[in-house]
Amino acid sequence: MACTLPSLFYSPKMMSRKKALLLLLLAFSTGTLLLRQSAHLGWFPKSPSFSCAPLLSLRPKHTAVAFLKTHKTASTTVQNLLFRFAERHNLTVALPHHACDHQFCYPRNFSARFVHPYTLPPRFIASHLRFNREELRRLMPNDTIYVTILREPVTMFESLFSYYNQYCPAFKRVPNGSMEVFLDNPHSYYRPHEKYAMYARNTLVYDLGGDPEHSPGDPTYLPEFIHQVESIFSLVMLAEYFDESLVLLRRLLAWDLDDILYVKLNMRSLESKLNITSARLAAQIRAWNALDARLYDHFNATFWRKLDEVGRDCVQKEVHALHQACERLAHHCFRGQPQLRPAMQIKNKELRPWQPSAKVDIVGYDLPGSGPPLDEQCLKLVMPEVQYSRYLLRKQSLRNRRRAASHRPLPPRGLLRPPRHPPPKVA
């Protein structure tokens, strides 16, 4: 006798259950495949397995940051990643008024009056200014985190001397633009009350709101000034340890590694750099910039203590992940390694960096292809400071005007004018 299956297995109800089960399995398989593929779409896995505490995913991203952009310290690169973060999260960035150009009327002491009204109230500020604690507190929200960056004074002074040789009067007076000649007798060329004199001596102290002319022999001034800086700034980054600084910044703000990807910006060509080959020259620079040197030495020591608090092995893992992510992003944007080019060789004018003088060549990047559509993420990644500031100002001004128009009250109904009718035709 032939074996027959129960009729239950052939019922329409059972068939619908089998179809539902098959559809469920198909949906699960498709979702798993998409999740696996999505891991390759970002520049690194979204949840890298760092053995570091505390778990940053438990904290929301911090979205109020005041970055004191110091001079010749890799600060333009930091500014760029802050601009990109703010734009992605639709956060308002304080930008200078037109009268101040792309800096907040530097070298004057910062005032909230220097901020363009269409960029109020801000959550971010990252353009050059001379630090003024009270004015920034008036401007920024109460939960603002303050961050800045320093650079070793010897290499920083070389960069300042080269970059501002046509702006700083002290540098312009030096025969043949010789840094050695200047340092042999700096008081012959330096006038402390001239415009742009702050580029010639203790520029870090000046940017932080201190007195660059104060005697380094005063035993109380610099310790009190350092204490004041420490009480305000939650993180003092170091240009020489840029990636480690970004790891500390990411952890301070509870950001993702995606938020700190970068390429180096506002760099000089090799031909524009001066060589410091002697210990004597380096010692002269540190002696002339004694306040900056002692300031840097202090925060260099505290920087390594911060790294120890996180764990140096953990920091190095994050630095390695950051390097890999930046390389993947660079390969995507440049189809390989980014190639630095002189400004006039960059086809896209919006990507040409500002040139301080004919004696200095600031290099930048060009993106593959010509004309739109360009990858917006890549475009912003390499956009110089001046162009990005102007772009953000236009964008935020438009948003501000639209918001104002949408909140403009309509006149009362009783005051509306009746529609005009054409006069009757005369027969």
Beta strands, then each sheet from edge to edge (+ up, - down):
strand 1: 65-68
strand 2: 93-94
strand 3: 124-125
strand 4: 145-150
strand 5: 233-238
strand 6: 267-268
strand 7: 341-342
strand 8: 362-364
sheet 1: 2+ 3+ 1+ 4+ 5+
sheet 2: 6+ 8- 7+
end
